[in-house]
Amino acid sequence: MAHLKQTFSSLFKCFGETPSLFLGLMRWDSCLDTDEEHLNFAKSDELNRAHSENREEPDGPLKFEFDICHQDPEYKSPAPLPHAQVKLITSWEAGWNVTNAIQGIFVLGLPYALLHSGYSGLLLIVLAAALCCYTGKILIACLYEENENGQLRRVRDTYEDVANACCKKLSPSLGGVVVNVTQVLELIMTCILYLVASGNLLSHSFPYVPVTEQTWSVIAFVTLLPCVFIRTLKIVSKLSQLCSLVHFVIIFVVITYCLTQMHQWSWAKFRLSLEFEDFLVSVGVIIFSYTSQIFLPTLEGNMKNPEEFRCMLNWTHFFACILKTTFALTAFLTWGEKTKEVITDNLPSFLETLVNLCLLTKALLSYPLPFFAATEIVYSCISKDNHSNYRSPLLALTVRGSFLLLTLLMAMFTPHFALLMGLTGSVTGAAMTFLLPSLFHLKLKWKKLSSLEKCADISVFLLGFLCSLAGIVCSIKGLLETNSVDFIS
């Protein structure tokens, strides 16, 4: 699996499962349309009109009782418009989407990260979970403002709205444009990664079949064609649930094998001295394996019980931290210095084939989440000034079909794809996960934040900046070295 290892190794430098994976996209509907300056009303949801067939109406208005900004527990959200019909998701379904993002393929690189980070890697796994959970909460806090009665109102619906609110003095739409471009770029590159990984996994699972990796990618692409017909987040949630279950099977197989090798375990395998560049690689792997901020505004806005969002975010990150720590520790103690970039390469051949097929299933089931997110952003931008297009099935199919084909073409023909994606991830992943949430929170909530909260936001911003800068340097260095080799050859 040399090619797959090269792909993961390059991506580990700065890009995790961003699968900084995804949906800060659709606009949550309300029946009110006053200027957000007055902080009294939420804007109408434009994107949800695209999904006008299947609305699951809750029994009465939704109640928002978040533990943020002293929300009035008696506040009730406005009733949704009749035409804003979407399938609302439960807290469990929202949790599966978050789990799909933070329990991705890149978890397989955590043992390798411990190899280069030693004991500090264990601390980083816990710290990254706490930081990513925190930035998710402050991002959602930016969607709300207090009115003159001290009640919280959801005056913003998406990541784009938050960015526009922060940049409105400079330009009313500049922040939204930057955020949308960043989101689409990251999501498309994530989709391409899944196609590249699928082709590689198929070629190594069936080496006796005389088919190239590009052909295998096309075969995987054919199985993804039904994605053009996905219209609701509820369907994506079901696929995320299956994806997470497959992921747990992979983790179970690896941990079970490691437990059979307990007689070889030794804490002496942990390194005490660290090389700075290798440590930065480990930081990138660990931190960006937790990212999910892009689609949190959509999940919170489409939950039947939004007041459960914070609790959902807590337990998903808590269990992810426990699972990742257990997996990384047992795998590293088993193989020590022989730990490879992709831990499945350390497994016996019969288990490696089984796990590779599970990874293939996971990659294919993970594809719809970032794909749906990216197409909804573009579909929203196209239809923003032409509401009649919201009911145009042809436009929706055209956008989705075009994106599906674009991901296939880029997966097959992009040179040095892994390094280019690593560079993209260094910018988009750190920005969407650390830089922008902390910056927006400081901008919108400065007067209401305590000194401790301000220090926390500033610290997160600086950490994100350093991670992004280190990732950019590593990726550019890798690109220059690869280009030099290609020129010489």
Sequence and secondary structure as in RCSB ss.txt:
>XXXX:A:sequence
MAHLKQTFSSLFKCFGETPSLFLGLMRWDSCLDTDEEHLNFAKSDELNRAHSENREEPDGPLKFEFDICHQDPEY
KSPAPLPHAQVKLITSWEAGWNVTNAIQGIFVLGLPYALLHSGYSGLLLIVLAAALCCYTGKILIACLYEENENG
QLRRVRDTYEDVANACCKKLSPSLGGVVVNVTQVLELIMTCILYLVASGNLLSHSFPYVPVTEQTWSVIAFVTLL
PCVFIRTLKIVSKLSQLCSLVHFVIIFVVITYCLTQMHQWSWAKFRLSLEFEDFLVSVGVIIFSYTSQIFLPTLE
GNMKNPEEFRCMLNWTHFFACILKTTFALTAFLTWGEKTKEVITDNLPSFLETLVNLCLLTKALLSYPLPFFAAT
EIVYSCISKDNHSNYRSPLLALTVRGSFLLLTLLMAMFTPHFALLMGLTGSVTGAAMTFLLPSLFHLKLKWKKLS
SLEKCADISVFLLGFLCSLAGIVCSIKGLLETNSVDFIS
>XXXX:A:secstr
 HHHHHHHHHHHTT         TT     S    GGG S     SGGGGS S     SS  B   TTTT  TT 
B     TT     B HHHHHHHHHHHHSSGGGGGHHHHHHHHTHHHHHHHHHHHHHHHHHHHHHHHTTEEE TTS
 EEE   SHHHHHHHHHTTT TTHHHHHHHHHHHHHHHHHHHHHHHHHHHHHHHH TTS   HHHHHHHHHHHTG
GGGG   HHHHHHHHHHHHHHHHHHHHHHHHHHHTTGGG  GGGS SS  HHHHHHHHHHHHTTS  GGGHHHHH
HTBS GGGHHHHHHHHHHHHHHHHHHHHHHHHHHHGGG  SSGGGGS HHHHHHHHHHHHHHHHHHTHHHHHHHH
HHHHHHHHTT GGGGG HHHHHHHHHHHHHHHHHHHHH TTHHHHHHHHHHHHHHIIIIIHHHHHHHHHHGGG  
HHHHHHHHHHHHHHHHHHHHHHHHHHHHHHHHHHHHHH 
